[in-house]
Amino acid sequence: MKVDINCDVGEGVANEHLIMPYISSCNIACGGHFGDKQTIDKTIQLAAENGVKIGAHPSFPDKKKFGRRFMELSKTKLKESITYQLDLFLERLSLVQKELHHIKPHGALYNAIAVDEQLAKTIVEILKPYLNSAFLYVPYNSVIAKIALQSDVKIKYEAFADRNYNDDLTLVSRAKKKALLADKSDVLNHVIFILKHNKVKTISGLKVPIKADTFCVHGDSENVLEIVSHLHRQLQKEGFVIR
């Protein structure tokens, strides 16, 4: 009855000190969509102090649009960007003698590799040297999940606590009104339904099979503290251990 709650952090909101006590793993921006040595160091330190598992959150090199637009990059350019981000992150992590627990791609890159086979193969090839003892966070039944498993990469299936799903298990576009779950009770019910039934209620009302080893709450949501604290408290009341 263990549940991992993860959060995207180190993204300029400066609320990590409030969030960390309620989560069990974190995805730290490492210079693609946001972040530099100072923000990485500060976020790693907060995670270490709170016993939170530390992950890297690489992105398309797109600080202007926060990594939320797809970028057409050559394989060479993409590799240069991702390896720069991860090498920087591992350098900062080594200074506090902490281990990399996982890697979770961010934003448009995460969404693209869920459905694009060629890009997913490229990303697995780029990431594999960094994943000897770490996990890759991936969506259930996605292209990236299948390719990672075929490549002997350890994965954890991720579901989103604060996002609605389409029938094909893609996330509802942020451009649509019902993309986000903002009410803490709605988020809790969404998570508990997945945990108890291994299914998710989609935006159209279908109940679609899904697996989740970890649940993401976005750290830049307006009421993220209210959501993560409520999840932490109520899941424990339901008999789950957050870790």
Disulfide bonds with the S-S distance in Angstrom:
none
